[in-house]
Amino acid sequence: MKSTKELLREKRDGREWTSDEMAAFVDGLVSHHVSAPQVAAFLMAACTRGLSSEETAALTLSMSRSGEMVPKGLTDRPMIDKHSTGGVGDKTSLLLAPLAAVCGLAVPMISGRGLGHTGGTLDKLESVIGFNVNLSMEEMSRLLSEHHLFMAGQTPNLVPADRIMYALRDVTGTVESVSLMTASILSKKLAEQLDGLVMNMTVGRGAFLTSLDESKRLAESMQQICKLVGLPVTFVFSAMDRPLGRAVGNWLEMVEAEAALAGIGSRDLVEVTMELVKHMLLLADTDLTHDQAREQVVKAWRSGAAHQEFHAMIARQGGDWSASMEHYAQCPFIDVVSSGKGFAPDLHARDIAIAAMQAGAGRMVESDAIDHAAGVVFLVSPGQAVEQDQPVARVYARDEHQRQLLASEVGTILKTTTAPAKQEPQLILEVWSER
């Protein structure tokens, strides 16, 4: 086997690595026989020279096997998960996981934290007092075997190669590499040993990928790799110009998700969630029609079974919903009122997310502490007629200064207009599926 230095020189010059060479490099990375500068050199070469589909597949597989994996055979149900490229108010995982479990799937959901303007599922779950996202593989396996569902974070030993590489991608300016993004996302999903995956590719002002073309480029890369490694995948492209739902902020989004499962949910949140769960069911059962799959989701939702499973999951992982409700009820808020008679404006998701993040709802860097109470609940919809001094939003933050700043920012964002906003945009933009 060639030395790491020789391999890097050849990669710099554009030679394609073999699967064995890629595996040896990843093994060396995890065992610390490959140094951080050498990993950085590989990342830069991969970003500038690009990786072939075969190299990306080899990298993805090697990363997925670099640590412990969710064991197979823990449940007789199809193991189907969903991953989102993220967005403002994107709380679909909180509804989707219990819905899919009630519909007969096993959902080993390993989620991430928010960084930048997009929120993270783990931060939302941790706003519930006592909820444990730091499960060991033994605990994940038990929950999957007994209840067919868990929602947790990446363990230190699950895909450690991704943890090392991601930290270096951030500081070397190689985050945007499609091949490296593909390997990072899919390696964690392959470590779950899934039977199928639904990818929610969010597109727009509030998403990480702002254009449909960008999103399709990443989807095409992941689609190629999934074919090479044998993982059935469906891509659902959805609009993310406006926040999804009415709440932005960790605890506020948990409350909105719980209410939606109880039957009180905004149309956009319900529509996207149902579409994603439908495609999870279609991956699990090739005999189902689209109408039959959707009917199953509607039945699980209307019966209240998914709402019950939401609360059961929280309790199983140590969360206390009642104590959380009492705790956050004490959080001070400000009602933002309309600046004049007119119409509620369109909502620019990124502006709203940045304002909420600066008030403590998100992180500028990973080490930032989060105020789980901070955020915004919108009381009017874009285009809705409003009167002078009518409450249009409610803002929360434990720090008074941050609360006042957030109220001022939201008041500016929600300044009334003289003409109605455009009609609510189409939410499901496109679906790539073999079904």
Secondary structure, 3 states (H helix, E strand, C coil): CCCHHHHHHHHHCCCCCCHHHHHHHHHHHHCCCCCHHHHHHHHHHHHHHCCCHHHHHHHHHHHHCCCCCCCCCCCCCCEEEEEECCCCCCCHHHHHHHHHHHCCCEEEEEECCCECCECCHHHHHHCCCCCCCCCCHHHHHHHHHHHCEEEEECCCCCCHHHHHHHHHHHHHCCCCCHHHHHHHHHHHHHHCCCCEEEEEEEECCCCCCCCHHHHHHHHHHHHHHHHHHCCCEEEEEEECCCCCCCEECHHHHHHHHHHHHCCCCCHHHHHHHHHHHHHHHHHHCCCCCHHHHHHHHHHHHHCCHHHHHHHHHHHHCCCCHHHHHHHHHCCCEEEEECCCCEECCCCCHHHHHHHHHHHHHCCCCCCCCCCCCCEEEECCCCCCEECCCCEEEEEECCCHHHHHHHHHHHHHHCCCECCCCCCCCCCEEEEECCC
